[in-house]
Amino acid sequence: MLKISSEAEKFLSILFPQKCASCGCYLDEENESDDILLAHFLCKNCSDNLIRAEGISYDLRHHGYEDVAIPLRYEGAGRDAMLRLKFALDIGSVPFLANEMEREIRTKFYGVKFDTFTCVPATKTSLSKRGFNQSQLLAERIEVDAYYDFSLLTKDESTGVQHTLGAAQRRRNIENAYSLSPGRNVHGATILIVDDILTTGATLDACARTLRLAGASAVYAACAMTAIQ
């Protein structure tokens, strides 16, 4: 493995200075987070304003997936980082969010053997407007011991956006939106699927149901954050 000297690292940091994934300020030794796990991602102020998704009461009995790993709440610095990604189209927050997700996946699903690792798909229309699928960008930065297939599912073009709809509307809108891509075989597979934000669970439910109907034995999920209180 190529090792970079401390002098080279300093030079690279001058050419490509690190930015806070939440507020976008430049990071240096003076203002980066005191938390060693967040030091290269967030400034001190944003680190202090990061709200973990601990103690969330989430009923899994009526959902199509076995369990979901979520590191952050959709509040404070986490929300700002997600807004930068989804609506400011700034992918600089992806490494931070993916790092948080990977650590939560390793903790929450310790001992689970995944066969396939995938993400919630976007429509071609959405991709042409935004330029990327944020769920795939997050998944691509996460290390999981499984076969990666980010085209496992396809999404119907007619569903439109979800974030403007209420809970009941979301479920009706997305119920039959996803299909297994041609040539895929998930029979007996244990699958991990990534999305960006868990709001009602409707999107993950629809994806999980599609995979289970296609023969998957179990579907687990991971999201960067949740809007559920």
LOBAPA-551501 format. One record per residue (C-alpha): residue in one letter; residue number from 1; x, y, z. Coordinates in Angstrom, 1 decimal, always signed. Layout:
% residues N
+------+-----+--------+--------+--------+
: code : pos :     c1 :     c2 :     c3 :
+------+-----+--------+--------+--------+
:    A : NUM :      X :      Y :      Z :
...
+------+-----+--------+--------+--------+
//
This chain:
% residues 229
+------+-----+--------+--------+--------+
: code : pos :     c1 :     c2 :     c3 :
+------+-----+--------+--------+--------+
:    M :   1 :   +0.0 :   +0.0 :   +0.0 :
:    L :   2 :   +1.3 :   +3.5 :   -0.9 :
:    K :   3 :   +2.1 :   +5.5 :   +2.2 :
:    I :   4 :   +1.8 :   +9.3 :   +2.1 :
:    S :   5 :   +4.2 :  +11.3 :   +4.1 :
:    S :   6 :   +3.0 :  +13.9 :   +6.6 :
:    E :   7 :   +4.5 :  +16.7 :   +4.4 :
:    A :   8 :   +2.6 :  +15.3 :   +1.4 :
:    E :   9 :   -0.6 :  +15.2 :   +3.5 :
:    K :  10 :   -0.1 :  +18.8 :   +4.5 :
:    F :  11 :   +0.5 :  +19.8 :   +0.8 :
:    L :  12 :   -2.7 :  +17.9 :   -0.3 :
:    S :  13 :   -4.7 :  +19.5 :   +2.5 :
:    I :  14 :   -3.7 :  +22.9 :   +1.1 :
:    L :  15 :   -4.7 :  +22.0 :   -2.4 :
:    F :  16 :   -7.9 :  +20.2 :   -1.4 :
:    P :  17 :   -9.0 :  +21.6 :   +2.0 :
:    Q :  18 :  -11.5 :  +19.5 :   +3.9 :
:    K :  19 :  -15.0 :  +21.0 :   +4.4 :
:    C :  20 :  -17.5 :  +20.4 :   +7.2 :
:    A :  21 :  -20.2 :  +18.0 :   +5.8 :
:    S :  22 :  -22.9 :  +20.0 :   +7.5 :
:    C :  23 :  -22.2 :  +23.7 :   +7.3 :
:    G :  24 :  -19.5 :  +23.7 :   +4.6 :
:    C :  25 :  -16.8 :  +25.6 :   +6.5 :
:    Y :  26 :  -13.2 :  +24.6 :   +6.0 :
:    L :  27 :  -11.8 :  +22.3 :   +8.6 :
:    D :  28 :   -8.4 :  +22.6 :  +10.3 :
:    E :  29 :   -6.9 :  +21.6 :  +13.6 :
:    E :  30 :   -8.5 :  +24.6 :  +15.3 :
:    N :  31 :  -12.1 :  +24.0 :  +14.4 :
:    E :  32 :  -12.6 :  +20.3 :  +13.6 :
:    S :  33 :  -14.6 :  +18.1 :  +15.9 :
:    D :  34 :  -13.0 :  +16.9 :  +19.1 :
:    D :  35 :  -14.6 :  +13.5 :  +18.5 :
:    I :  36 :  -11.9 :  +11.4 :  +16.7 :
:    L :  37 :  -14.6 :   +9.6 :  +14.7 :
:    L :  38 :  -16.0 :  +12.9 :  +13.4 :
:    A :  39 :  -12.8 :  +15.0 :  +13.2 :
:    H :  40 :  -12.4 :  +14.7 :   +9.4 :
:    F :  41 :  -16.1 :  +15.3 :   +8.7 :
:    L :  42 :  -17.5 :  +17.9 :  +11.0 :
:    C :  43 :  -16.5 :  +21.2 :  +12.7 :
:    K :  44 :  -16.9 :  +21.5 :  +16.5 :
:    N :  45 :  -20.2 :  +23.4 :  +16.3 :
:    C :  46 :  -21.8 :  +20.9 :  +13.9 :
:    S :  47 :  -20.5 :  +17.9 :  +15.9 :
:    D :  48 :  -22.1 :  +19.3 :  +19.0 :
:    N :  49 :  -25.4 :  +19.7 :  +17.1 :
:    L :  50 :  -25.4 :  +16.1 :  +15.7 :
:    I :  51 :  -28.4 :  +14.2 :  +17.0 :
:    R :  52 :  -28.2 :  +10.4 :  +17.2 :
:    A :  53 :  -31.1 :   +8.1 :  +16.4 :
:    E :  54 :  -31.2 :   +6.5 :  +19.8 :
:    G :  55 :  -34.3 :   +5.6 :  +21.7 :
:    I :  56 :  -36.6 :   +5.8 :  +18.6 :
:    S :  57 :  -39.8 :   +3.7 :  +19.1 :
:    Y :  58 :  -40.2 :   +2.0 :  +15.7 :
:    D :  59 :  -42.7 :   -0.8 :  +15.2 :
:    L :  60 :  -41.4 :   -3.3 :  +12.7 :
:    R :  61 :  -44.4 :   -5.7 :  +12.9 :
:    H :  62 :  -46.2 :   -4.2 :   +9.9 :
:    H :  63 :  -43.1 :   -3.7 :   +7.7 :
:    G :  64 :  -41.7 :   -5.9 :   +5.0 :
:    Y :  65 :  -38.1 :   -5.8 :   +6.2 :
:    E :  66 :  -36.6 :   -7.6 :   +9.2 :
:    D :  67 :  -34.9 :   -4.6 :  +10.8 :
:    V :  68 :  -33.4 :   -1.2 :   +9.9 :
:    A :  69 :  -30.1 :   +0.4 :  +10.9 :
:    I :  70 :  -30.2 :   +4.2 :  +11.3 :
:    P :  71 :  -27.4 :   +6.3 :  +12.9 :
:    L :  72 :  -28.9 :   +9.8 :  +12.9 :
:    R :  73 :  -32.1 :  +11.8 :  +13.4 :
:    Y :  74 :  -33.3 :  +14.2 :  +10.6 :
:    E :  75 :  -32.5 :  +17.1 :  +12.8 :
:    G :  76 :  -29.6 :  +19.5 :  +13.5 :
:    A :  77 :  -26.3 :  +18.9 :  +11.8 :
:    G :  78 :  -27.4 :  +15.6 :  +10.2 :
:    R :  79 :  -30.4 :  +17.3 :   +8.6 :
:    D :  80 :  -28.2 :  +20.1 :   +7.2 :
:    A :  81 :  -25.8 :  +17.5 :   +5.7 :
:    M :  82 :  -28.6 :  +15.7 :   +4.0 :
:    L :  83 :  -30.1 :  +18.9 :   +2.7 :
:    R :  84 :  -26.8 :  +19.7 :   +1.1 :
:    L :  85 :  -26.8 :  +16.4 :   -0.6 :
:    K :  86 :  -30.4 :  +16.2 :   -1.8 :
:    F :  87 :  -31.3 :  +19.8 :   -2.6 :
:    A :  88 :  -28.0 :  +21.7 :   -2.9 :
:    L :  89 :  -26.6 :  +18.8 :   -4.9 :
:    D :  90 :  -23.4 :  +18.9 :   -2.9 :
:    I :  91 :  -21.9 :  +15.4 :   -2.6 :
:    G :  92 :  -19.3 :  +16.5 :   -0.1 :
:    S :  93 :  -21.5 :  +15.2 :   +2.7 :
:    V :  94 :  -21.6 :  +11.6 :   +1.3 :
:    P :  95 :  -18.4 :  +10.3 :   +3.0 :
:    F :  96 :  -19.7 :  +11.5 :   +6.4 :
:    L :  97 :  -23.2 :  +10.0 :   +6.0 :
:    A :  98 :  -21.9 :   +6.7 :   +4.6 :
:    N :  99 :  -19.3 :   +6.4 :   +7.4 :
:    E : 100 :  -22.1 :   +6.8 :  +10.0 :
:    M : 101 :  -24.2 :   +4.2 :   +8.2 :
:    E : 102 :  -21.4 :   +1.7 :   +7.9 :
:    R : 103 :  -20.7 :   +1.8 :  +11.6 :
:    E : 104 :  -24.3 :   +1.4 :  +12.5 :
:    I : 105 :  -24.7 :   -1.5 :  +10.0 :
:    R : 106 :  -21.7 :   -3.3 :  +11.6 :
:    T : 107 :  -23.2 :   -2.8 :  +15.1 :
:    K : 108 :  -26.9 :   -3.4 :  +14.4 :
:    F : 109 :  -26.5 :   -6.4 :  +12.0 :
:    Y : 110 :  -23.4 :   -8.0 :  +13.6 :
:    G : 111 :  -23.5 :  -11.7 :  +12.7 :
:    V : 112 :  -25.9 :  -11.3 :   +9.8 :
:    K : 113 :  -24.6 :  -12.8 :   +6.5 :
:    F : 114 :  -25.8 :  -10.8 :   +3.6 :
:    D : 115 :  -25.8 :  -12.2 :   +0.1 :
:    T : 116 :  -26.6 :   -9.1 :   -1.8 :
:    F : 117 :  -26.1 :   -5.4 :   -1.1 :
:    T : 118 :  -28.3 :   -2.9 :   -3.0 :
:    C : 119 :  -30.0 :   +0.5 :   -2.8 :
:    V : 120 :  -33.4 :   +2.1 :   -3.5 :
:    P : 121 :  -33.4 :   +2.9 :   -7.2 :
:    A : 122 :  -34.2 :   +6.3 :   -8.8 :
:    T : 123 :  -36.2 :   +6.9 :  -12.0 :
:    K : 124 :  -34.4 :   +8.0 :  -15.1 :
:    T : 125 :  -36.3 :  +11.3 :  -14.8 :
:    S : 126 :  -35.0 :  +11.9 :  -11.3 :
:    L : 127 :  -31.4 :  +11.0 :  -12.3 :
:    S : 128 :  -31.5 :  +13.4 :  -15.2 :
:    K : 129 :  -32.7 :  +16.2 :  -13.0 :
:    R : 130 :  -30.4 :  +15.6 :  -10.0 :
:    G : 131 :  -27.5 :  +14.0 :  -11.8 :
:    F : 132 :  -27.2 :  +11.1 :   -9.2 :
:    N : 133 :  -29.1 :   +8.7 :   -7.0 :
:    Q : 134 :  -28.2 :   +9.8 :   -3.5 :
:    S : 135 :  -29.1 :   +6.3 :   -2.1 :
:    Q : 136 :  -26.6 :   +4.7 :   -4.5 :
:    L : 137 :  -23.9 :   +7.3 :   -3.7 :
:    L : 138 :  -24.2 :   +6.4 :   +0.0 :
:    A : 139 :  -24.2 :   +2.7 :   -0.7 :
:    E : 140 :  -21.1 :   +2.9 :   -2.9 :
:    R : 141 :  -19.1 :   +4.3 :   +0.1 :
:    I : 142 :  -20.2 :   +1.6 :   +2.5 :
:    E : 143 :  -18.2 :   -1.6 :   +2.9 :
:    V : 144 :  -20.3 :   -4.8 :   +3.3 :
:    D : 145 :  -19.3 :   -8.3 :   +2.8 :
:    A : 146 :  -21.8 :   -9.1 :   +0.1 :
:    Y : 147 :  -22.4 :   -9.0 :   -3.7 :
:    Y : 148 :  -23.0 :   -5.4 :   -4.8 :
:    D : 149 :  -25.8 :   -4.9 :   -7.2 :
:    F : 150 :  -27.1 :   -1.3 :   -7.4 :
:    S : 151 :  -29.4 :   -2.1 :  -10.3 :
:    L : 152 :  -31.2 :   -4.9 :   -8.6 :
:    L : 153 :  -34.5 :   -3.0 :   -8.6 :
:    T : 154 :  -36.1 :   -0.6 :  -11.1 :
:    K : 155 :  -38.6 :   +2.2 :  -10.3 :
:    D : 156 :  -41.7 :   +3.1 :  -12.3 :
:    E : 157 :  -41.4 :   +6.5 :  -13.8 :
:    S : 158 :  -45.1 :   +7.5 :  -12.9 :
:    T : 159 :  -44.6 :   +7.6 :   -9.1 :
:    G : 160 :  -43.2 :  +11.1 :   -8.9 :
:    V : 161 :  -41.7 :  +12.5 :   -5.7 :
:    Q : 162 :  -42.5 :  +11.2 :   -2.2 :
:    H : 163 :  -41.3 :  +14.0 :   +0.1 :
:    T : 164 :  -44.4 :  +16.3 :   -0.6 :
:    L : 165 :  -46.9 :  +13.5 :   +0.3 :
:    G : 166 :  -48.5 :  +12.5 :   +3.5 :
:    A : 167 :  -48.1 :   +9.0 :   +5.0 :
:    A : 168 :  -51.1 :   +7.4 :   +3.4 :
:    Q : 169 :  -50.4 :   +9.0 :   +0.1 :
:    R : 170 :  -46.8 :   +7.8 :   +0.2 :
:    R : 171 :  -47.9 :   +4.2 :   +0.6 :
:    R : 172 :  -50.5 :   +4.4 :   -2.2 :
:    N : 173 :  -48.1 :   +6.2 :   -4.5 :
:    I : 174 :  -45.2 :   +3.8 :   -4.0 :
:    E : 175 :  -47.1 :   +0.5 :   -3.5 :
:    N : 176 :  -46.4 :   -1.1 :   -6.9 :
:    A : 177 :  -43.5 :   +1.2 :   -8.0 :
:    Y : 178 :  -40.6 :   -1.3 :   -7.9 :
:    S : 179 :  -39.7 :   -4.3 :  -10.0 :
:    L : 180 :  -36.9 :   -6.8 :  -10.0 :
:    S : 181 :  -34.6 :   -6.0 :  -12.9 :
:    P : 182 :  -34.5 :   -8.6 :  -15.7 :
:    G : 183 :  -32.1 :  -11.5 :  -15.2 :
:    R : 184 :  -31.8 :  -11.1 :  -11.5 :
:    N : 185 :  -32.3 :  -14.1 :   -9.1 :
:    V : 186 :  -32.7 :  -13.4 :   -5.4 :
:    H : 187 :  -34.3 :  -16.7 :   -4.4 :
:    G : 188 :  -33.2 :  -17.6 :   -0.9 :
:    A : 189 :  -31.0 :  -14.5 :   -0.6 :
:    T : 190 :  -30.5 :  -12.3 :   +2.4 :
:    I : 191 :  -30.5 :   -8.7 :   +1.1 :
:    L : 192 :  -29.4 :   -5.4 :   +2.6 :
:    I : 193 :  -31.0 :   -2.3 :   +1.0 :
:    V : 194 :  -29.9 :   +1.3 :   +1.5 :
:    D : 195 :  -32.0 :   +4.5 :   +1.4 :
:    D : 196 :  -31.3 :   +8.0 :   +2.5 :
:    I : 197 :  -34.1 :   +9.0 :   +5.0 :
:    L : 198 :  -36.7 :   +6.9 :   +6.7 :
:    T : 199 :  -39.9 :   +8.9 :   +7.0 :
:    T : 200 :  -42.8 :   +6.4 :   +7.0 :
:    G : 201 :  -41.1 :   +3.3 :   +5.8 :
:    A : 202 :  -43.3 :   +3.2 :   +2.6 :
:    T : 203 :  -40.4 :   +3.1 :   +0.2 :
:    L : 204 :  -38.5 :   +0.4 :   +2.0 :
:    D : 205 :  -41.7 :   -1.6 :   +2.4 :
:    A : 206 :  -42.4 :   -1.5 :   -1.3 :
:    C : 207 :  -38.8 :   -2.6 :   -2.1 :
:    A : 208 :  -38.8 :   -5.3 :   +0.5 :
:    R : 209 :  -42.1 :   -6.7 :   -0.7 :
:    T : 210 :  -40.9 :   -6.8 :   -4.3 :
:    L : 211 :  -37.8 :   -8.7 :   -3.2 :
:    R : 212 :  -39.7 :  -11.1 :   -0.9 :
:    L : 213 :  -42.2 :  -11.9 :   -3.7 :
:    A : 214 :  -39.2 :  -12.6 :   -6.0 :
:    G : 215 :  -38.0 :  -15.2 :   -3.5 :
:    A : 216 :  -35.6 :  -13.4 :   -1.1 :
:    S : 217 :  -35.5 :  -15.1 :   +2.3 :
:    A : 218 :  -34.9 :  -11.9 :   +4.3 :
:    V : 219 :  -34.5 :   -8.1 :   +3.6 :
:    Y : 220 :  -32.7 :   -5.8 :   +6.0 :
:    A : 221 :  -32.5 :   -2.0 :   +5.5 :
:    A : 222 :  -30.2 :   +0.9 :   +6.4 :
:    C : 223 :  -30.9 :   +4.6 :   +6.2 :
:    A : 224 :  -28.7 :   +7.6 :   +7.0 :
:    M : 225 :  -31.3 :   +9.2 :   +9.2 :
:    T : 226 :  -35.0 :   +9.1 :  +10.3 :
:    A : 227 :  -37.7 :  +11.7 :  +10.6 :
:    I : 228 :  -39.6 :   +9.5 :  +13.1 :
:    Q : 229 :  -39.6 :  +10.8 :  +16.6 :
+------+-----+--------+--------+--------+
//
